[in-house]
Amino acid sequence: MFLRKTLDLITSRLNKGKVIILIGARQVGKTTLTKDLLALYPAGKTLVLNGDNYEAQRLSKMEGHEILELIADYDCLLIDEAHKVSRIGDIIKSMVDHYGKDKQIILTGSSTVNLIDSTTEPLTGRKRVFELYPISLPEYAPEGLESSQELHQLMLYGLYPEVLNEDDPQDKLDALMELAESSLYRDVLDVTGARASGDLVALLRYLASNIGETISINDASIKLSIDRRTIDRYIDLLTKSFIVYTLMPYSRAGSIRRSYKVYFWDTGIRNALLEDFTPLDQRQDTDRLWQNFVISERLKAATYSQQLAQHYFWRSYDGAEVDLVEQRGQQIHGYRISWDGKNVRESQVFNDLSPTSQQVIEPDTLSLMLDSA
């Protein structure tokens, strides 16, 4: 059982007349988190519907007064997989406008592809959106990791709750492979169609092989025989489904501008796509795997601390690089990420940008980076 930082964030905003929308990839713990939220209400005063079930689907066919009567006796309504309910935005708007702070409505979805799109206009000014990611390092080990070997295991197998709850490496592997083979990106397949599964898996493996590298859509298109517009669309959908995220370049004089990088929210999923769980001391990609792990943890920490920040990478034309640039207001913080402290090259061009701080992040200094979020 992991104490999720999002729980306190959401709890503080309950019963204020706003719809709570909780989004995140499949299997990251949304169901467990919503159970904790429902437990805050008296027994028998919560109504739970699932977008896959007939009862939830029936909402779209009900008259306005019938919808209001449905939740009249409850304090809280939870609709899981809410994006599967037709007209969900308009339906929830009528509930909020009628009941205000008297009823708390919570919607969850494993993708922003449909849920956010279908609620943006009708719920303008009426919602609060929260993102849930795989377990963060502080959630997993509030007092810190016990050993370097524990960190190695997290980098290899990742931080999905189901994986962390398994003790046996083979059981961890089985759980990861099941996620990586289809269930994790089912939402993307729902949008693109089943026939696209082969291209989607090929692209995912390509992205997994190229974490830490600038992505050329043209090169990917040629290598994978997939139209570049299709690749752009897939990456956008994978991002909205919380499987990957992109870092754009920090654009100032002397830096590369027309490129971006793609990372995975979970390194275990990345390794599962490549079917490679080789120990870190025997890998050729340990430094890039560490880079992905660190950046993901920093982005989680910034989200959960509600820090207003933009994240980029920076690379100059002479080859110098800052793996993560975090811009907070007018402040610029640079992070060079290295597994063993080697090959860390400073750049006078980046120094000329007058960064507020610069750090080299190795395993021993990771906690300092997360604590500053």
C-alpha positions in Angstrom: 0.0 0.0 0.0 1.5 3.3 -1.0 0.3 6.7 0.3 -0.2 8.7 -2.9 0.6 12.4 -2.8 -2.4 13.1 -5.1 -4.7 12.0 -2.3 -4.1 15.1 -0.1 -4.3 17.4 -3.2 -7.7 16.1 -4.1 -9.0 15.8 -0.6 -8.4 19.5 0.0 -10.6 20.3 -3.0 -13.6 18.1 -2.3 -17.1 19.6 -1.8 -16.3 23.0 -3.3 -18.6 22.8 -6.3 -16.0 21.5 -8.7 -15.9 18.2 -10.6 -12.8 16.2 -9.8 -11.3 14.6 -12.9 -8.6 12.0 -12.3 -6.6 10.9 -15.3 -3.6 8.6 -15.8 -2.4 5.5 -17.5 -4.1 2.1 -16.9 -3.0 0.3 -13.7 -1.3 3.3 -12.0 -3.7 3.1 -9.0 -6.7 5.3 -9.9 -9.1 2.7 -8.5 -7.3 2.4 -5.2 -7.1 6.2 -4.9 -10.8 6.7 -5.6 -11.6 4.1 -2.9 -9.7 6.2 -0.4 -11.7 9.2 -1.5 -15.0 7.4 -1.3 -14.1 6.3 2.2 -14.3 9.9 3.3 -18.1 9.9 2.9 -20.7 8.1 5.1 -21.5 4.5 4.2 -24.3 4.2 1.7 -23.8 7.8 0.5 -21.6 7.1 -2.5 -22.7 5.9 -6.0 -20.2 4.2 -8.2 -20.8 3.7 -12.0 -18.5 2.3 -14.6 -18.5 3.7 -18.2 -18.3 0.1 -19.5 -21.5 -0.9 -17.8 -25.1 -0.5 -18.9 -26.1 1.7 -15.9 -23.6 4.3 -16.8 -24.3 4.1 -20.5 -28.0 4.7 -19.6 -27.2 8.2 -18.4 -26.9 9.5 -22.0 -30.5 8.4 -22.6 -32.1 9.8 -19.4 -34.1 13.0 -19.1 -32.5 15.8 -17.1 -34.8 15.3 -14.1 -34.1 11.5 -14.1 -30.3 12.2 -13.9 -30.8 14.5 -11.0 -33.0 12.1 -9.2 -30.4 9.3 -9.7 -28.0 11.0 -7.4 -30.4 12.8 -5.1 -29.8 10.4 -2.1 -26.0 10.4 -2.5 -23.2 12.7 -1.4 -20.7 11.6 -4.0 -20.9 10.2 -7.5 -17.9 8.4 -9.0 -17.9 7.4 -12.7 -14.9 5.3 -13.7 -13.9 5.3 -17.4 -16.2 8.2 -17.8 -15.0 9.0 -21.3 -17.0 6.0 -22.5 -20.3 7.6 -21.6 -21.8 9.6 -24.4 -22.4 13.3 -23.7 -20.6 13.0 -20.3 -19.7 16.7 -20.2 -23.2 17.9 -20.7 -24.6 15.3 -18.3 -22.2 16.3 -15.5 -22.7 20.0 -16.2 -26.4 19.7 -15.4 -25.6 17.9 -12.1 -23.0 20.5 -11.0 -25.2 23.4 -11.9 -28.1 22.0 -9.9 -26.4 20.6 -6.8 -23.3 22.8 -6.5 -21.4 22.0 -3.3 -24.0 19.6 -2.1 -22.7 16.7 -4.3 -19.2 15.8 -5.1 -18.7 14.3 -8.6 -15.5 12.4 -9.5 -14.6 11.2 -13.0 -11.7 9.0 -13.9 -10.2 7.9 -17.2 -7.2 6.2 -18.4 -6.7 8.7 -21.2 -7.2 12.3 -21.9 -7.9 11.5 -25.6 -11.7 11.5 -25.0 -12.3 12.5 -21.4 -10.7 15.9 -21.4 -11.9 16.7 -24.9 -15.5 15.8 -24.0 -15.6 17.8 -20.8 -13.5 20.9 -21.6 -16.2 23.1 -23.0 -19.2 22.1 -20.9 -17.2 22.0 -17.6 -15.3 25.2 -18.1 -14.8 26.7 -14.7 -16.5 23.7 -13.1 -13.6 21.1 -12.9 -10.3 20.4 -11.4 -8.0 18.0 -13.2 -5.4 15.8 -11.4 -2.9 13.5 -13.1 -1.7 10.2 -11.6 1.5 8.5 -12.6 3.2 5.3 -11.7 4.4 5.4 -8.1 7.0 8.1 -7.4 10.2 7.4 -5.6 9.2 9.4 -2.5 5.8 7.5 -2.4 7.6 4.2 -2.7 10.3 4.9 -0.1 9.5 8.0 2.0 12.6 7.4 4.1 14.9 6.7 1.2 16.1 3.6 -0.6 17.8 1.0 1.5 20.5 0.0 -1.1 21.8 0.7 -4.5 20.5 -2.7 -5.6 17.0 -1.5 -4.8 17.5 1.4 -7.2 18.8 -1.0 -9.8 15.6 -3.1 -9.5 13.4 0.0 -9.8 15.1 1.1 -13.0 14.8 -2.3 -14.5 11.2 -3.2 -13.5 9.7 0.3 -12.9 7.2 1.6 -10.5 3.8 0.4 -11.5 1.9 -0.7 -8.3 1.2 -4.2 -9.6 4.9 -4.7 -10.3 6.0 -3.3 -7.0 3.7 -5.6 -5.1 5.4 -8.7 -6.6 8.4 -10.0 -4.8 9.6 -12.6 -7.4 11.4 -11.2 -10.4 9.5 -13.5 -12.7 6.2 -12.3 -11.4 7.3 -8.7 -11.9 8.3 -9.6 -15.5 5.0 -11.3 -16.2 3.1 -8.3 -14.9 5.1 -5.9 -17.0 4.9 -7.9 -20.2 1.1 -8.1 -19.9 1.0 -4.4 -19.5 3.4 -3.7 -22.4 1.8 -6.2 -24.8 -1.6 -4.4 -25.1 -3.5 -3.4 -22.0 -1.4 -0.2 -21.4 -2.1 1.3 -24.8 -5.6 -0.1 -25.3 -7.0 3.5 -25.4 -4.7 4.3 -28.3 -5.9 1.3 -30.2 -9.5 2.3 -29.5 -8.9 5.5 -31.3 -6.7 4.3 -34.1 -8.3 0.9 -34.8 -7.1 -2.7 -34.2 -5.3 -2.8 -37.5 -2.9 -0.2 -36.3 -1.6 -2.3 -33.5 1.4 -3.5 -35.5 2.6 0.0 -36.4 1.9 1.2 -32.9 4.1 -1.5 -31.3 6.8 -0.9 -33.9 6.8 2.8 -33.0 6.8 2.1 -29.3 9.9 -0.1 -29.7 11.6 2.5 -31.8 11.0 5.1 -29.2 12.1 2.7 -26.4 15.4 2.2 -28.3 16.0 5.9 -28.7 15.3 7.4 -25.3 17.7 10.3 -24.7 18.1 10.9 -28.4 16.5 13.6 -30.5 13.8 12.1 -32.6 13.7 12.6 -36.4 10.2 11.9 -37.6 11.5 11.6 -41.1 14.0 8.9 -40.1 11.4 7.1 -38.1 9.0 7.2 -41.0 11.5 5.7 -43.4 12.8 3.0 -41.0 9.3 1.9 -39.9 7.5 2.5 -43.2 4.9 4.6 -41.4 3.6 7.9 -42.7 5.1 10.8 -40.7 1.7 12.3 -39.9 0.7 9.0 -38.5 3.8 8.9 -36.3 3.1 12.4 -35.1 -0.5 11.4 -34.3 0.6 8.2 -32.5 3.1 10.1 -30.3 0.4 12.6 -29.4 -2.0 9.8 -28.5 0.7 8.0 -26.5 1.4 11.2 -24.6 -2.2 11.8 -23.9 -2.4 8.2 -22.6 0.5 8.8 -20.2 2.7 6.2 -21.7 5.4 8.6 -23.0 6.1 12.3 -22.7 8.1 14.7 -24.8 10.8 17.3 -24.0 11.2 20.2 -26.4 14.5 22.0 -26.7 15.1 25.1 -24.7 15.5 27.6 -27.5 18.0 30.4 -27.1 20.8 31.6 -29.2 23.4 28.9 -29.8 21.0 26.0 -29.1 19.3 23.4 -31.4 15.7 24.2 -31.8 14.0 21.8 -34.3 14.0 18.6 -32.5 12.5 16.9 -29.4 13.0 13.8 -27.2 10.6 11.2 -26.1 10.8 9.4 -22.7 8.7 6.8 -21.0 6.8 7.5 -17.8 8.0 4.1 -16.6 11.4 2.6 -17.3 10.0 -0.9 -16.6 7.5 -0.5 -19.5 10.3 0.7 -21.7 12.5 -2.3 -20.9 9.5 -4.7 -21.4 8.9 -3.3 -24.9 12.5 -4.1 -25.7 12.3 -7.4 -23.8 15.6 -6.5 -22.1 16.0 -6.8 -18.4 19.8 -7.2 -18.4 21.4 -6.1 -15.1 22.6 -2.5 -15.2 26.3 -3.4 -14.9 26.0 -5.4 -18.2 24.0 -2.9 -20.2 25.1 -0.5 -22.9 22.2 1.9 -22.2 22.5 2.3 -18.4 23.2 6.0 -18.7 20.2 6.7 -20.9 18.0 4.5 -18.7 19.2 6.5 -15.7 18.4 9.7 -17.6 14.9 8.5 -18.3 14.3 7.4 -14.7 15.6 10.7 -13.2 13.6 13.0 -15.6 10.4 11.1 -15.0 10.9 11.4 -11.2 11.5 15.1 -11.4 8.4 15.7 -13.5 6.3 13.6 -11.1 7.7 15.6 -8.2 7.0 19.0 -9.9 3.4 17.9 -10.6 2.6 16.6 -7.1 4.2 19.7 -5.5 2.0 21.9 -7.9 5.2 23.6 -9.0 4.7 26.0 -11.9 7.5 24.9 -14.2 8.3 24.2 -17.8 10.7 21.4 -18.8 13.1 21.2 -21.7 16.4 19.8 -22.8 19.2 21.9 -24.1 21.9 21.1 -26.7 24.3 23.4 -28.4 25.6 23.1 -31.9 29.0 22.1 -30.5 27.5 19.1 -28.8 27.3 20.2 -25.2 24.1 19.2 -23.5 21.9 19.8 -20.5 19.6 16.8 -20.1 16.9 18.7 -18.2 16.2 22.4 -18.1 13.5 23.5 -15.7 12.2 27.0 -16.1 10.3 28.4 -13.0 9.2 31.9 -13.8 12.4 33.8 -14.8 14.7 31.2 -13.2 16.5 28.5 -15.2 17.8 25.3 -13.5 20.0 22.9 -15.4 20.5 19.2 -14.7 23.1 17.1 -16.2 22.3 13.4 -15.5 25.1 10.9 -15.3 25.1 7.3 -13.9 28.8 7.4 -13.0 29.7 11.1 -13.2 31.7 10.6 -16.4 31.4 12.5 -19.7 29.7 15.5 -18.0 30.7 18.4 -20.2 30.0 22.0 -19.3 29.2 24.6 -21.9 30.1 28.3 -21.9 27.1 28.9 -24.1 24.7 27.5 -21.5 26.6 29.4 -18.8 26.1 32.6 -20.7 22.3 32.1 -20.2 23.0 32.8 -16.5 21.2 29.7 -15.1 20.0 30.0 -11.5 21.5 26.7 -10.7 23.3 23.7 -12.3 23.6 20.2 -10.9 25.1 16.9 -11.9 22.6 14.2 -10.9 24.1 10.8 -10.0 22.5 8.1 -7.9 23.9 9.7 -4.7 22.4 13.1 -5.5 19.0 12.1 -6.8 17.3 12.8 -3.5 18.5 16.4 -3.6 16.9 16.9 -6.9 13.6 15.5 -5.8 13.6 17.4 -2.5 13.9 20.7 -4.3 10.6 20.2 -6.1 
